[in-house]
Each structure stands twice: as structure tokens, then as C-alpha cells.
Amino acid sequence: MELIYILVISAVSAGLSLLPVRRKFVPVITTLGSLAILILSLRTALRAARGVEEVALMNWISCDSLGALVLLLVAFVGFTAAIFSWGYMEKNVAPTNERKIRRYYARYNLFLLSMLAVPIFSHVALVWIAVELTTLLSVFLVSFENTTEALEAAWKYVVLTCMGAAFALLGILILYWGMSISAPGPFTWAGLAMASTQISPVLLKTAFVFILVGFGTKAGLVPLHTWLPDAHSQAPSPVCALLSGIETTTVLYAILRLLPILQAAPSIHVEAWFMVFGLLSVGTAAFLLIQVKDYKRLFAFSTVEHMGIILVAAGLGSSAAQYGATFQMVSHALSKSFCFFAAGSTLLAVGTRDIAAVRGLIRTSPVAAVALMMGGLAIAGAPPFTVFLSEFSILKAGLASGHYLITALLALFIVIAFCGIMFPINRMVFGKPTEPAGRATVSTTSIVTLVLAGIPVILLGLYLPGPLLELLRLAATFLGR
Amino acid sequence: MSDPNIIFSVLIKLNALTGGLFLLTAFGTVAMRQVLASLNIFILQSILLAASAFLLGCQHRSLHLFAVAGITLVTKSVLIPFLLRRTLNQEVYARREISQVLNIPTSLLIVVALTIFAYFLSSPLLSVADEPFVKSNLPIGIAGILLGAYVVMVRREAVPQVIGILSMENGAFFAGVSIASGLPLIAELAAAFDVLIIAFVMGLLTRRIHERVGTTDVGRMTSLKEE
């Protein structure tokens, strides 16, 4: 039942956000709603860690361990971003413009609802609809600032991802066709994985290519990533945390679900597809990172890089690498949302997104500077943060399974990306300011968010709690037959 | 010769005719310069999609496909055009697109190549099941998707781009009615609702762009890019 409650709560908070009442009411409702969702998701995840699959509606709504893992990530980032929105809206929207604030929160809740639905739905056609809705419900969040650039970014975002969705739709219909002619059964992820040995490999392959192109566009895989840095840098910072941290993860989750289905036909070499597209994304993003002039764009390109890393890890195929892939999904979502909270605090403090214009942030706003430094180190993969551990486990698994060239390339690209991220951030934080600037204050809700989002980023780099470890292991079993 | 056989062959011929006209409308979305004309072509295409679903429904004797035909007719040829006309004013529809990325004769040649490619893509799939309806619908559906994608890439006006995307969805469903006729009705309803939201969101966004930037020539919005 938890799963139904989760969907209902986010729908209800979206409705309540539109009520014309006192302006403090809306952020409070959104925060409380997302907190309730987080608690329910945590319960589902704890049960999934013991190997129990949560079924709310047979063959339609259910959540196995991989789904529960993604659900937990969405709920956590949804909660922290809700708190961060509070201070961000206070500073960016005039207090008299209550309608704009109410609309923001209503859209925020609807967007969260669509992302929660992706791991909760198990019927594949409904998953497609949920993925498509994540785009449509976030378009006006991307264009929220209503500047020319934001509108351009929103347009590119909706056009490219909807094109992708049409391709993915045909792929899913072909999968359904294959299933209905050779092995009729429930059209769910589990049902497909069971039936796929009897589906003709030609159908599987065509469906896979269409879905990979379609969902790959939305997950930001190179060469279809061009919209991502625009949309993920023009949106308000709390929305960026959702887009970059978890929206891409939920779509990648849908792609990863294909892995056991496609492995039924060894002639397709689905692992090779994953590794090639993954490496292409990691490499391209690493080199594009070097020339970026906007620090939110920097983190957006890093998302493309991390999507590639997860795809490569899933393609490596050994169970250690599959574990690395699920771990990387967790560490990326947590670290990337933290990075955008840090970038958002910096933006509130200095008022510009231009890297060259920010120097000596440590004097202007120590809180934002420390957060930005920590976020940069965490996402670039420095110890003792969680991304370091997950990337390390992937590289180790790559060497152990004998993919030396791929592991070497992956390590090289990660190092290049590390430099690409850390040099500009170092200059922003410690560089010599050209003109003396006054101190800027960071709002309380921003500090609360940074602390809340920062704790797991450090903690999981030092110690993995037992249930989470179990959940990661169980989830990894869904990435292979 | 028995009755069902004659009906069957008539249905196949009618469906092939619908498919041919569907492909023609897909060509039309590429060739039409006027914004209003491309909207009208889209309405015609949606009616053809509904017709194909209806013919398949007659063949399989399935109420389900009749429902799909009904849903398609209501959402795609009535509600979506209504929404798009409501959100944007007449001036946008009266526009003629003078400069496309490629001129129309070149475009049509490329589009013919894409159609041949669609047949090439679907030929290995057709060997899996020997069904006359799939044989006509699947390649045309794939061609519809590819042509829609091409429209989005070459047109610069906002509304033709929206129509390109909607006709991609039409292409997917044109293949879908033949290959996935057993898809649960709830999924079909949700998908129709989804297409409606696409039209609504993109129409509204176009209006915002029109108000803020003063043009719907989205092809010229290029301030965001790598140096």
C-alpha cells in the first residue's frame, strides 16, 4: 500500500499548493509531503533490502529492489530540494508575487510525482508514459526564470526529449508485439525478462535500438546530449538538483532494465552497446568539461559523464561491476544534487553564473565556498567521498573481469574530468578577487539543505550501512540474467 | 469463394489505401510552407490513423480497437487542433516559412530516401509474423516517425516543429495499432492524454516565447552553445 500512498501524497500536495492561502503554507506543505514520501520510500526500501517485493497492484504497480533503490533516491533528493526551494524562492521571487510561488510548488510536486512513478510502475507501457510526463511536467520549471535563454533551453529540452520519446514508444510497442506472438504474459519488466528467451532476436534488437536512442536522448547520452547542459544550467538551482540528480537516473534505470531482457539473445551483444555508448559519453563530457565558462554548466556536463560511467559499469557484466553500477547510481544522485545546492548558494551569494567573474569566494561567502569545494571534490571522485568508492569499485571490477583497455580509458577520462572540474572551482574559491566584495549571507534553509544533503555524501564514503549494502547487492542482480 | 474472404481482402485493400494516404500526409508536413496548412495536414493524418484502427477493429472484431479509433479521433483531430488554435493567435498561423534549412525539392528527395530506409529497417521484422496488416502498417509507421523527426530538424517555426513531434507519435501509433492491438485500454487512454499534454505544454511555451522574444522562429534561438 505504501506505493499508492506515495503517489497520492505527491498529487495531494500538488493540489494543496494551488490553494490561495498564506504564503508560508505552500513551502511547508511541500516539505512535509516530501518528508512523508521519504519515510514511506525508506520503509519500502528496507523491506526490499530483506528481499521482499512490494506489490500494490499485481502486474501494474510494484517495486522490486532495483525499483526501491531508485525510489529512495528520488524521495531523498525531492525532500532536500523542497527545503532548498524555500530560501531560493524567497530571494528570487518578489514576496508580492504569490501566484508565481504557488505555481512553482504545484509544478514541483507534479514533477516529483512523475519521477516517483517511473520506479513504482512495473507495466512497461506505463513506465514510458511516466518518463514522458517527467519531461512535460518539468518544462515550465526549466523556463521558470522567463529569460530568453531559459525559454530557449526549455524549447530544446521539450523538442529533443519528445522526439526521443516517440522512438522509445515504437521500441516498446515492438517489444509488446514480440511478446504477444511468442510468449503471451504480463507486460512487465519481470514478465519480459522471463519471456525474452522466446522472443525473436530480430525484434529484440530493433526494439532495443529504438529504446536506446529514445531514452538515451533523455538520459543525456552522447551524441544526443546537446539539450542537457542548457536545460540543466538555465533552470532554478533546486530544479537543477532534481533534473541532474534524479531525472536522468530514473531514465537510465529504464534503460538498465533492458539488460536482462536483451541478454536472452547473446547475438545482440547488448553489453558491447552499453560500453561503447557509455565510453563515448564519458570521453566527450570529459573534454567538453575543460572549456566550460559557467559553473552550473560544469556540473551539467559532469552528469553526462556519470551517466556514461554507470552505463559502462552495467555493460562490464560481472557481478562486481553490476554492484558498482548500482552504487554509482546512488553516489551520483546524492553528490550531484549536493553540487547543485552548492552552486545555487553560490549563485545567490554572487549573482552570476560566470566562472571568470567569481574569485575569492572563500571571503565573500565562506559557507557557499566550502560547499562548492566539497561538492566539486565529491563529484570529481576524490576520497573520502562516496563517488570515489563507487568509481573505485567499478575500475576494480573492470580489471578483474579482464577489460583492460576499457578500464584504462575510463580511468583516463575520469582523471581528465577531475582536472576539468577542480581547476575552475579552485580558482573560484581561492582565487584573488579583482575588487573587494562585501560579505553575502546564506539563508538558513540553504544551510540546512547543505548539511542534510552533505551528510550521506561523506558518510557513504566511509561506511555503508548493512541494509543499504544488501539493497545495492539485490538491485545489482537485476542488471543481469 | 466465401464471404469472410471477400471482406478480408477488401479490408486489406482499404487499409493499404489508408496507409498510402498516411504516408502522403507525412510528405505533406515536410512540403507545406504555410503554418496553418501543416496543422490541417496533421488533422487529416490523425483521421487516417483512426481509420486504420477502425479497419483493423473490423478485421479482428475487437471493440478495443474501435475504442482506440474513437479516442484518436477525439484527441488528435479535435482537441489538439483546438488547443493549438486557442493558445496561439491568428498571426502565428498566417505565417509562411520562407527559409527552411534545406529547400523543399531537396527535402523531398531526402524524405524519399528515409521512406526507403524505413522499408529496409522493417523487412527483417516482417519475416517474424506473416500478417498482411502488419506488412502495410509497420513500415509506414516507421517512415512516419523518421519523417516527423526530419520535419522537426529542418523547420524553423515553432508550430511546424510541434506538428512534427505529434506526427512522430502518429507514426508510432500507426505501427502500434497493427502490432500491439492488445495493449490495455488504460495504457492507450494514458498515451492519448499524454499527447494532449504535449500539445498543451508546447503551445503554451510557444506563446511564452512569442511574448518574450517577439518571434516564433525558434530555429534562430541560438544563444546557448559551446564556444
Interface residues (C-beta under 8 A of the other chain):
Chain A: H123 A125 L126 I129 E132 L133 L136 V139 F140 S143 N146 T147 T148 E149 L151 E152 A153 A154 W155 K156 V158 V159 C162 M163 A166 F167 L169 L170 L173 I174 Y176 W177 G178 S180 I181 F187 S200 V202 L203 T206 D230 Q234 L288 Q291 K293
Chain B: L121 P124 L125 S127 V128 A129 G141 I142 I145 G148 A149 V152 A158 Q161 I165 M168 E169 G171 A172 A175 G176 I179 A180 G182 L183 P184 A187 A190 A191 D194 I197 I198 V201 M202 L204 L205 R208 I209 R212 V213 V218 M221 T222 S223 L224 E226 E227
